């Protein structure tokens, strides 16, 4: 009987939320942790920003070279009077997606700079919000890279079809 009463009390207490940490207290705790560690986080974010810049330059060059090659291939096909409208469409899609990648990277880099420059100890909420924005922008960039790679794969596949048609 004693075990039943203890179990019943535990059930009632758990249903009423007596053991739950009030949201305001949890938020204060999170802010305290964030304020204590934010300067170290900013140092790490600064290193990430520098590494990302190098990666972006290298990736940007590779994409620019790829775009030049796509244009050159399309011009050769046209000069040889080989119709390849899908290749031209894919090249246009790639160029548009590349512009979106550049714009997204610029937004991401600007947001990272804001995260690094903010006084996070005095403005932990703004620091967290800007960091969340940067994460979203970084995910957008990753999605755009996947899309660029998909277009390259489609171009290759379509080019193979054109080549097979010439045999």
SVG drawing of the C-alpha trace seen along z (x, -y; Angstrom):
<svg xmlns="http://www.w3.org/2000/svg" viewBox="-2 -45 44 47">
<polyline fill="none" stroke="black" stroke-width="0.4" points="0.0,0.0 2.9,-2.4 4.4,-1.8 1.1,-2.6 0.7,-5.9 4.3,-6.9 3.7,-6.0 0.4,-7.9 2.0,-11.0 4.9,-10.8 2.4,-10.6 0.4,-13.6 3.5,-15.6 4.8,-14.8 1.5,-15.6 1.4,-19.0 4.9,-19.8 6.2,-20.4 9.6,-19.0 9.9,-21.0 12.3,-23.9 10.3,-27.1 11.0,-28.5 12.3,-31.9 14.9,-30.1 16.0,-27.8 16.4,-30.8 18.5,-32.6 20.6,-29.6 21.1,-29.3 22.0,-33.0 24.5,-32.7 26.3,-29.8 26.2,-31.7 27.6,-34.9 30.3,-33.0 31.4,-31.2 30.6,-33.6 34.0,-35.2 35.6,-31.8 32.9,-31.0 33.6,-34.2 37.3,-33.2 36.3,-29.9 33.8,-31.6 36.5,-33.9 38.7,-31.0 35.8,-29.4 35.2,-32.6 38.8,-32.6 38.8,-29.0 35.4,-29.5 36.8,-32.4 39.6,-30.3 37.2,-27.5 34.8,-30.0 37.6,-31.4 38.7,-28.0 35.1,-26.8 34.3,-30.0 37.2,-29.7 36.3,-26.1 32.7,-27.1 33.9,-30.0 36.2,-27.7 33.3,-25.2 31.0,-27.9 33.7,-29.0 34.0,-25.4 30.2,-25.0 30.1,-28.2 33.0,-27.0 31.4,-23.6 28.1,-25.2 29.9,-27.5 31.8,-24.6 28.5,-22.7 26.9,-25.7 29.8,-26.3 29.6,-22.7 25.8,-23.2 24.9,-20.6 21.7,-21.5 21.9,-21.1 19.2,-23.3 19.2,-21.4 22.9,-22.1 22.3,-25.8 19.4,-25.6 21.6,-23.8 24.4,-26.4 21.9,-29.2 20.6,-27.3 24.2,-26.9 25.0,-30.6 21.8,-31.6 22.6,-29.1 26.2,-30.4 24.9,-33.9 22.6,-32.7 25.6,-30.9 27.7,-34.1 24.8,-36.2 24.2,-33.6 27.9,-33.5 28.0,-37.3 25.0,-37.2 26.6,-34.4 30.0,-36.2 28.3,-39.5 26.3,-37.7 29.4,-35.9 31.2,-39.3 28.3,-40.6 28.4,-37.6 32.1,-38.2 31.8,-42.0 28.8,-41.9 29.4,-42.4 28.0,-39.0 28.2,-39.4 25.9,-42.4 23.7,-41.2 23.4,-37.4 20.1,-37.2 21.3,-39.1 24.4,-37.0 22.4,-33.8 19.9,-35.2 22.7,-36.2 24.5,-32.9 21.3,-31.1 20.9,-33.3 24.5,-32.4 23.7,-28.7 20.7,-29.0 22.7,-30.9 25.4,-28.2 22.7,-25.6 21.4,-27.6 25.0,-27.6 25.2,-23.8 21.9,-23.4 23.1,-25.6 26.4,-23.7 24.3,-20.5 22.2,-22.1 25.3,-23.3 26.8,-19.8 23.5,-18.4 23.4,-20.7 27.0,-19.7 25.9,-16.0 22.9,-16.7 25.1,-18.6 27.5,-15.7 24.7,-13.2 23.1,-15.4 26.4,-15.9 26.9,-12.1 23.5,-11.8 24.5,-14.4 27.8,-12.6 25.9,-9.3 23.6,-10.9 26.6,-11.8 27.9,-8.3"/>
</svg>
